[in-house]
Amino acid sequence: MNKADLDVLTKAARQAGKIARKFFQAGNAKTWDKEAGHPVTEADIAVNDDLRTNLQQARPDYGWLSEETKDDRSHQCAPRSFVVDPIDGTRAFINGLPHFTICLAVIEKGRPVCGVVYNPISQDMFTAVLGGGAFLNGVAVTASDCQNIAGCKMIGYGRKFKHLGWPDMQLSMRNSVALRIVRVAAGICDAAIAFGQKSDWDLAAASLIAQEAGAKISDIDGKGFSFGGESTKKNGVICAGPNLYPLLLHKLISGSDNVEPKILETKMSDRQEQTSPPKQLLHLVIGGELVDPMKTEFIDLGNVIYIGAYPDYATAYDAWKNAAQSTVDNAHMRFFILHAHHLIDPDNDGIIG
């Protein structure tokens, strides 16, 4: 059953990924705040609707829990339930960074039994079934054997660790919590710590993949996760290879005795880069005629139109919109926002890639 469910999840993720990819490449999805500090886009809703249709058609007796669907409590009644985050990493999606994922899990009695974390842009597919190991694009993955906090490859907000007085680490960041966790599962990074509150849909699929890869994962108090209960909230997350995890957990628990609780909360200032002045975020707007309006292949690279370079997404978007409005009579003429800071600094850590 788990393998059959995984096939359902992977098929649904790839289909929904096409929708997310189309919105991402167009770069003009409508955005609003569900609540203060929690943005959502029309892409989140479109992906969610597609997933719900396909998954519930395949498994009509399964319960449902999704970030973008009103909770009907079906996940508390059904023997098995889907736990879904249609786009984990909405901020990255809005900012044009390809660090977002579609997260799908099936849970039974509070624990995930199969899970998928899919990046629609890179098309990397992380998968796991309970007791069957973890895989990236069909190849088995294993968490790292790193044994030292100092110098480890950590995914997290650098300012947060600096405030807490942690040793120097190789820091990188991904907006998607699930993507941070599966990168640890795959041994790409050694550990990931998120101090802020997380939800079932952020963690269900990724936590199974991490555990099947040999990593350890819990909240920041060391408590294991159970999903689909009365509350969907979790007290942060710590994920690391088996040697590093106990060291990180000990530092978190012992260090928190001397740290005010408010310091452990993740604030917007923690998300900002440590550089002063702030790191440049260069956006280029270009356009031209495409061979196929659904593909990014220009007819003639020598005739690509350069609109300008902009220091932030909002300004670039305005320039893109003005240029795009001139193409209504030519379906093959398209304009794009290129996030050059990502091309120069792919890990978003201030180091040229």
N, C-alpha and C positions, 0 to 999 in steps of 0.2 A: 504493500500500500504506500509506503513512504516513497519508493522509487517512482510509482505511478503519479503520486502527488507532485514530486519534483518535476516530472515531465510537464505537468499542467502549469506549474509555476514558471518554468523556463520559457515555455511557449508564450504565456501571457506577458511575461516581462519583455520579450523581444518585440511583440506586437505593440505594447504600450510604449516601448522605447522609440518606435518610429514616430509616434505622436510627439513625444518629448523632443526628439531630435529636430522635427520640423519647426516647432515653436522656437527652439534654441537658435537654429540657423536663421530664422526670420528676424529674431531679436526684438520683437515688438509685442510680446505678450502683455496683456493688461495686468496690472498689479494693484493690490490693495492690502490693507492690514486687517487680519481677523481680529486681532487685539494688539495693543501697543507692543511693538517690537517683534511681531510675528507676521511677516508678510506671506501672502499667497498670490499665485498667479492663475490666469485662466488655463495655463498648461497643467498645473496641479489638478485642477478640477477635471479637465478633459482626460488626463491619464487615469485618474481615479475612476471615472465613469466607465472607461474602457475596461479597466481591470475588473471592476465589479461585475460588469456584464459577462465577461469571458470566464472568470473564476466561478461565479455562481451558476452559470450554465453547466460548467464541468462538474461542480460539486454542490448541487442545490441544497443538500442537507448540512452543509458546513455553516458555522456561525461567521460573523463578519465584524472586524474591528479595523478602522482606518482613520488616519489623521483627518481626512477631508470628508468624512461621512458622520452624520449625527449618530451617536452611539445608541443602538437599539437593544443593547444587552444580549443580543443573540449569542455572543461569544461566551456568555456565562451559562448558557443552557445546552448548547450543542456539544457532542463528544469531541468534535474537532472543529477548529475555526481558522479562518484566514486572518493574519495580522499584516496590515498593508501600510506602507508609506509611499504614496505615488511619486513624490519627488522629495527625497531627503537631501537637504542642501539647497533650499530654495534661494537663499542669499547668493550662493555661487551661480545658480541659474540666472538670476536677475542681473548679476554683474558680468555675465558672459564668460564665466569660468567653467570648464568642463568637469568640475569636482562635485557632481551630484549623482544620485543613484535612485533606482527603483528598488524598494525593499519588500520582499514577499516571504511570509513564513506560514507554515501550518503548525498550530499548537494543539497539544492534547494533554489534558490534566496539568495545565500550567507550564508545560515545557515545549519548546519547539522540536518538531520531529523532522522537518525538512525546511530548507531556507535558500533564498536566492537574493543576492545583492548584485544589481546590474547597472553598469555605467553606459547609458545610451550613446555617449559620444565616442569613448574609446572602444565600446562594445565588449568590455571585459565583463565576464560572467563568473561570479564567485558562487559556488554551490556547496551544499552539504545535506546529507541525510543522517539521522541519528545512528551512530555506530558504523558509518560507512566512510569516514574520512572527509576531508575538505579539498576542494578543487578550484582552480582558476583556469577557465577555458578548457576544462577537461583534464588538466594536468594536476596531480596531487601536490598540495602545498603543506608546509610545516612551519610553525613559529620558530623564531630564532632562539639560539642558546646563549644570548648575551647575559652576562653575570654582573655588570656594573652599571650603576646609574650614571655616573660621570662618563660623558662621551657617548652614551647610548643614543640611538635614533628614536627620538620622541616626537609624537604628533600631539600638539597642544599649543595653547597661546603662550608665547614667550614671555610676555609681560607678567602673566600670572605666576609662572615659575620664578621669575626675578623677584616679584613681591614676596614670595615665600622663602627666598634665600636658597633655592636649589642649586646644585652644581651645574656647570656648563654642560649642555647636551647638544646634539645635532638636531635642531628643531625644524619642523615643517608643519604645515597646517592644511587641513581639508575641512570645508564647511560641513560636509555630510559626516555625521557621527558614524554611520554604518561604514562609510568608506574608510574612515580612520581605523576602525576595528578590523576590517578584512585585510587592510594593508599590513596589520600586525600578524594576522593569521597566515598571510602569504610570506612572511619573513622579510618584506620590503622595509618595514620599520620594526623596532624592538618593542615599542610600547605606545599606548595612547591613554591619556587621562583627560576626562572632561569633568569639571567641578560642578557645573550647573545641572539643574534638574533635567532628566531625559524621560522619554515616554516609551511604552511598549513597542510602538511601531518603529522607533529609532533602533531598537536593540534586538528584537526577537530573532530575525533572520541572521544578523551579523554575529550574535552571541553563539549561535549553534556552529556557524562556520569557524569561529575562533576556537571553540572547544574541540571541534573535530580535527583542527590543525595542531592541537596540543597546547594551545595557549590557555591562560587562566583569565577569567573575567568575572567581575563583581561590581557592586556599587563602591563608592569611595570609603565605606565603612567595612568592606569585606563581606557583605551579605550577598548571597547568590540571588539570581533573578527568577521570579515566577511571573508568568504573563497571563493576561486575560482575566484578572481578578477584579475586585470592586474598584481599585485604584489603578490607573495606568501609569502613574508617575514613579520614577526611580531617582534615587539620590546620587546622580552622577554615574560615572563609569570609570573603571580602571581595567585595562587589558594589556597583557604582556606575556612574553614567553615564560615557561615554567621556572626558570632560574631567576629572572628579573622581577616577576610579579611579587613574591614575598618581600623583597627589598623595598619596592615601591609602596606596598601596602603598609609596611612597618613605618616608613618615613611619613606617609600620610597620617596614620593614626597617632604616632608619637609626636609628630610636629603640630598636629591640630590642637594639642593640649595647650600650646603656647601661642596660638593664633586665634584672634577673635573670629567667630563664625562668619561675620560679614566679609572678612577677607577671603574666605573660601568661595563666596558667591562670585559667579562670573559676571562682570560688568562690561558695558560697551567699551570702556577704556582698555580692558584686557584684550579686546579683539584688535586694537590698533597696533600698527607696527612700532617697533622699538626705536626706529630711526628718527632723527630730528635734524631737519624738518621731515615731515612724513614722506614715505617712499612715493616716488612718482608713479602714477597710474596712467600710462600713455595709451590712448585710443586713436586708431586711424580709421577714417571712413573712406572707402574706395568703392568703385563700381565698374560695371562693364556688361557686355552682352555675353550670355552663357550659351553653351552648346545645347544644354537641356535645362530648362528653368527649375527643375527639381534637383539639379546637381551643381556643385561649385566648380565647374570647369569653364574657363573663359574661352571664347572663340579666338581672341587675339590678346595675349598678355601685353603686347606692345601698345595696345589702345585702352588699357585700364585707366579709368578716370580717378584721379586723386582729389578728394574733397578737402581733407585737412587732418591735422593732428590735434587732439583735445585732451585736457588733463583730467577729465572725469567722464563717467558714463552718461550722465544727464545731458551734458553739453554735446557729446558725440551723438547721442540719440536724437537731439533736435536737428543736428546737421544731417544725420542719416534720413530722418523723416522728411525734411525739406527736399533732399535729393530724390528719395523714393517716390515722392508725389509727382515727379516729372516723368515717371516711367509707366504711367497707367496705360498708355497706348502700345507699350512694347513689353510683352510678357517675358521676353528673354533678357531684358535689361534689368539688372538687380544691383542694389547697393548693400554693402556689408560694413559692420563695425568689427575691426580687428583689435583684439585686446593685446596690444604689443607687449605690455608688461608681463603677460603670461608666457609669451614666446621667449622673452629674454630671461624671465625668472620663473620657470615652470613649477617649482615647489613653493613659490610665494614666500620664500624665506630670506629674501634680500641677497641671494647668491646667484650670479649669472649661471644659467644652465649650460 
